[in-house]
Amino acid sequence: MGVLEEKWAGWGSVMASLMFLWAVVSQYFSHWLGDYLSPCASKLLSFVYPYIEITFFEFAGERLKRSNAYAAVESYLVASCSATARRLKADDGRDGAGIVLSMNEYEEVTDEFAGAKVWWSSQKLSPKTPSFSLYPAPPERSFYRLTFHRRHRNLVTKSYVRHVLEQGKAIGLRNRQRKLYTNSSQYDEDWRKKSWSHVPFEHPATFDTIAIDPAKKREIVEDLLAFSRGKEFYAHVGKPWKRGYLLHGPPGTGKSTMISAMANLLDYDVYDLELTAVKNNSELRKLLLEITSKAIIVIEDIDCSLDLSGKRKKGTAAEAEKSKEEKKMMGREDNPDSKVTLSGLLNFIDGLWSACGGEKLIVFTTNHVKKLDPALIRRGRMDMHIELSYCDFESFKVLAKNYLGIEGGHPLFDEIRRLMEERNITPADVAEALMPKTMTEVSRSVEVCLHSLIEALRESKLKSEKEAGEEEVAEEEKSSCTKETKEADNHTASKAETQKEDAALDSSS
């Protein structure tokens, strides 16, 4: 018994010595061991494990943009392999029709191609972090892993992967649901975390329903379609595949509706960029990189978003205060934390980084085009300037068709034409006049609707005449006051001169 105890004690001492030696070697020679042992372990493993793995990371290395290959694999697996998965996650289908099922995280599915069997798995890689750190933990890295037997290496790497990427891209385009994005104002240290949030884009406006001049409408539609088909042309002339549109005009003339019609015509997503929520030029660049192709980037009321004029413009304090009040009324007060500059915005529009992605429209809207810096809206940045003005008779006929179903003419049209020539009215005001006020008026007659519009035009005309008269009276009163003030000043000056002469005579005598 004593001999056995001595042997166990000896083995314990040996094990303790080995553990101590391993701890020392691991601490001081860990890199050398890793470099030396890893290849040996891989060679040894290849004899007993004849499978090869390919990994598709969502964000590879230091890339700022989501991997297109990862997105294609994701779409392919949704369509081809999710039927065999046991754990699924559900999402809304296109246009809210049903749901789309896809494989959940840490799930594995199989696929076959030309007699070869492969395995796909969805994984996440959690970075190693110290137990205590002043810095935020790095994000988990999502990836898909493709596993196959080494005898199918050429088939998988040369044919199957290309098949997956091509099919995945086509499936993604076919099932893509258009979205309306907005940027978040919350600052995040994690640059891989998306800065855009979205909802389904459901605006019903089309170019058939917007009320603008038919010739101008046709010109805009032809320009948009030419852009969407111009990938090879833009590459041939050496320009990034993007185009800028400046929509300007009074409030209520349909600028936002025009953007929705553009999106519906081209089947593009809409990115509504709120400049006041962007902290600096670097964050603006990051937002640009996260925008996918087939997108419309919108900055509405850009003249009220931020002070982007820098030192180019000099105005009075009254003008600055007036501009500040306008921004406050529109809910677009300057953000003191935002350091976006005119230079940063110009680089966003047509700098080196603007070429990332391709097939993008950049749309600015403004009510006061003269307030914008000329460098911001010159040709090459805002390629097409579209003025959306007051409703003319041709635009009215479009609204009459939309709201009342009038295809041809009507006896009241002549009166409406005459009143429209005398008074400016926006398409929004015309639509409001034709809109039923209650559900009981939905079936009201065409004549009632047209008479409502005529009454609105007459009231608008009377109001304009009254305002013009009041302005004329105010101008006359101002002129009269100015004249009286001038006469009083002249009288005072004359009196002072007389007193001065009298004083001079008294002193001489």
Beta strands, then each sheet from edge to edge (+ up, - down):
strand 1: 51-57
strand 2: 88-92
strand 3: 99-103
strand 4: 108-113
strand 5: 116-125
strand 6: 141-149
strand 7: 179-183
strand 8: 196-200
strand 9: 242-248
strand 10: 269-272
strand 11: 295-299
strand 12: 360-366
strand 13: 384-387
sheet 1: 1+ 6- 5+ 4-
sheet 2: 2+ 3-
sheet 3: 8+ 7- 10- 11- 12- 9- 13-
end
